[in-house]
Amino acid sequence: MKGIRLTEAQLNRLKAEGKIRGWKDTSPKPKGKKPDKVQMPSSVPEGLLYIMRQLEAEKIPYVTEHRFHPVRRFRFDVAIPAKMVAIEYEGLVATGKKGGHQTKTHYTKDCEKYNLAVEMGWRVYRYTSWNYKTFNVNILK
């Protein structure tokens, strides 16, 4: 998911204007390094919006772009840190062209990310544009 980079001041202004709902950056910050700019998606896919709306309807607090590892820069699309649950939306391209995460390199990095998350105790749920409506918030209760 491509995104735009925002400074913390810009992010706070957007939150205050009500343009960002249900988003909170809980990413661990590496010590001794300059903090990363927060990356927000330029357009959120329909399937990911559907999942976030389901969570909001059930009043389940979640965060987006959650950096779950203290060293690696891996991020979850949506996370519920209190329950150690991650939701990944796989942006597959239906046009026949390869998207970034369909190449061998990116797919392998995604596998590494998911395996690392599971080793750390996270439950990772993966969805695509074809199966996102099977998301059921009851799995989180």
N, C-alpha and C positions, 0 to 999 in steps of 0.2 A: 504494500500500500504506500504510494508516494505521498509526500506531505509537504507542508510549508513549515518553516522554522519561525517560532515566535519567541520574543524575549519574555521574561516573567511579567514585566509591566504590561506588554500587549495582551498576554494571556489573562491577567487580572482584569484589564479593561473589558475584554470580551465576556468574561464571566459576569462582571457587574452589569453589563448590558443585556444579560440573559441569552447570549448567542451560543453559549456552551453549556449543555446540561449533562449531569451525570459524569463529568470528567474530573479526575483528580490525579495529579502526578505523585505517585508514591515510590517512584524509582529510587533505589539506593544510590547515593552519590559517592563516587570514589573519593577517598581522602587524598588531599594534596594536589588534586587536579581542579582545573577550572570547570564549573558545572556546565553540562551540555545545555544547548538551547532546547526547549521543549518542541517536539515535532508533532504537529497536528495534521491529520489527513486533509488534503485539499478537497476531496469529495469522498464521502463515506458510502461504500457500496450498499445497495438496497438490503441485502441479506444481513449485513452487520447492523444496519439501522433497525431491522426487524428484531434481532436478538437483543439489542440495547433497549428497545421499547418494551419487550417482554420483561426484562429485568426491572425497568422502571415501574411497570404496572404492578409488579409484585413487591415493590419497594425493597429490592435487593441492591445494596450499595455495590458499585463496581467502579473500576478505573479503566482507562484506555491507555494504550502504549506503555504498559507496565514493564519496567525493567526488573526482572526477577533475580538476576544473578549479580553478585557484588563486583565481579571483574568483567565478565563477558557483556557485550552490548545487546544481547538478545532481548527482545521485547514481545509481550503478548498483545494481541489486538485488544482483547478485553480480559480483565482479570478480576477475580473476587478473592483478594488476598486473605481475608479472614477465614475462608474455606479452602484456600490453596487450590482454587479452580481457575483454569485458563481456558479461554475460548479463542480459537484461531479461525479466521475466515480466509480460506484459500481462494485468492483471486485468479481463478483459471480463465483463460481467454478462449471464447467460443469461436473466434474468427479463423482458427487454424494457425495463427501466428503464435510463436512462443512468447509467453510472458516471462518476467524475470525469475519467478519461482518454479518455472517448468524446465529450466536448464539443469543439467546434471550437477553443476556446481551449487546453484542455489537450492535445489531440492535436497542435496546432501547436507547443506548447512541447516536447512529446516529440520531434517532428521536428527542431526546433532543437537539442535535446540530442544526438540521434543524429548529426546532421550535424556538430556541433562535435566530438564524440568521434572521428568518422572523420577529420576534418581534423587532429586531434591524433595520429593514428596508431593508434587503438583499432580492434579488430574487434568489432563489436556483433552478438550473436546474440539474436533475439527469439523468445519462446515464449508460447503461450497455454494455456488449460486443455484445448484440443483437440489440441495438437501437442507438448506437453512430453515425451512418451515418445519422440519422435524425436531427443532430445538424445543425442549420442554423444560421449563424452569423447575419442575418438580424434581429433577435429578439433583438439584442444588439444595433441596431441603433435607 
